[in-house]
Amino acid sequence: LPDMIKRRTEIAEAYKAKVEARPGLDYMPVPADSQPNRWLSVITVDADVAGTDRESIRLALEARNIESRPAWKPMHLQPLFADAEAVGGAVSERAFRDGLCLPSGSALKSSDLDQVLSLLD
């Protein structure tokens, strides 16, 4: 487990470094007093600043046979709950609209990571 978390941390740090260099992209924040297991690597895309959007990046990855997916769809937007009362939701809606989960498994090869990073330029 420690080796898996170490590899996932390396991947997360590579994403974070790439994203910090690109206006309009952000990497998911990690509170200073936490120790994440790096299960997910999520970026957000501000389309107005980045000149692209989450879906365009996802499709560019898909064209290279690289799986990614939007951040989870909020419960209040899912068909099952269409008639249910929802309170708030703006933050989760924004995370879903702008968030993209990138490949982050510990078995991700460096060459595959490089392909993902190149598409974030």
C-alpha positions in Angstrom: 0.0 0.0 0.0 2.7 2.6 0.8 4.3 2.0 -2.6 0.9 2.5 -4.3 0.3 5.7 -2.5 3.9 6.9 -3.3 3.3 6.3 -7.0 -0.1 8.0 -6.9 1.5 11.0 -5.1 4.1 11.2 -7.8 1.3 11.3 -10.4 -0.6 13.9 -8.4 2.4 16.1 -8.1 3.1 15.9 -11.8 -0.5 17.0 -12.6 -0.3 19.8 -10.0 2.9 21.2 -11.4 1.5 21.1 -15.0 -1.8 22.7 -14.0 -0.1 25.4 -11.9 1.7 26.5 -15.1 -1.5 26.8 -17.1 -3.9 29.7 -16.5 -7.5 28.5 -16.1 -6.6 25.1 -14.7 -6.5 24.2 -11.0 -5.6 21.0 -9.2 -7.8 19.8 -6.4 -6.7 21.4 -3.1 -5.3 19.3 -0.2 -5.7 20.6 3.3 -2.3 21.1 5.0 -3.3 18.9 8.0 -4.3 15.9 5.8 -2.6 12.9 4.4 -4.5 12.0 1.2 -4.3 8.5 -0.4 -4.5 10.1 -3.9 -7.3 7.9 -5.0 -8.4 10.6 -7.4 -6.7 13.3 -9.3 -9.2 16.0 -10.2 -8.5 19.2 -12.1 -11.0 22.0 -12.7 -11.1 24.0 -15.9 -12.2 27.7 -16.1 -13.1 27.8 -19.7 -13.1 31.6 -19.8 -9.5 31.7 -18.7 -8.1 28.4 -20.1 -9.5 28.8 -23.6 -10.9 25.3 -23.5 -13.3 23.4 -21.3 -13.4 20.2 -19.4 -15.2 18.3 -22.1 -12.7 19.3 -24.8 -9.9 18.0 -22.7 -11.8 14.8 -22.0 -12.4 14.3 -25.7 -8.7 15.0 -26.5 -7.7 12.3 -24.0 -10.4 9.9 -25.4 -9.0 10.4 -28.9 -5.7 9.0 -27.6 -7.5 6.1 -25.8 -6.9 7.7 -22.4 -9.8 7.3 -20.0 -10.9 10.3 -17.9 -14.3 11.3 -16.6 -16.2 14.3 -15.3 -16.3 14.7 -11.5 -19.3 13.0 -10.0 -22.7 14.3 -11.0 -24.5 15.8 -8.0 -27.4 13.8 -6.7 -29.9 16.6 -7.2 -29.1 16.6 -10.9 -29.6 12.9 -11.4 -32.9 11.7 -12.9 -33.9 9.7 -9.9 -34.0 12.9 -7.8 -35.5 15.2 -10.4 -38.5 15.9 -8.3 -36.7 16.0 -4.9 -36.1 19.2 -3.1 -32.5 20.4 -3.4 -30.9 22.8 -1.0 -27.8 24.7 -2.3 -25.9 22.8 -4.9 -23.9 25.6 -6.7 -20.6 24.3 -5.5 -21.3 20.7 -6.6 -22.7 21.8 -9.9 -19.6 23.8 -10.6 -17.4 20.9 -9.7 -19.3 18.7 -12.0 -19.4 21.2 -14.9 -15.7 22.1 -14.6 -14.1 19.0 -12.9 -12.2 16.3 -14.7 -10.8 13.1 -13.1 -7.5 12.2 -14.7 -5.9 8.8 -14.7 -4.2 8.3 -11.4 -3.8 4.6 -10.8 -0.5 3.4 -9.3 0.1 1.2 -12.4 0.1 4.3 -14.7 3.3 4.2 -16.7 5.5 7.3 -17.0 5.0 7.3 -20.7 1.2 7.3 -20.3 1.4 10.1 -17.7 3.5 12.1 -20.2 0.8 11.7 -22.8 -1.8 13.1 -20.4 0.5 15.9 -19.3 1.1 16.9 -23.0 -2.6 17.3 -23.5 -2.8 19.7 -20.7 -0.5 22.2 -22.4 
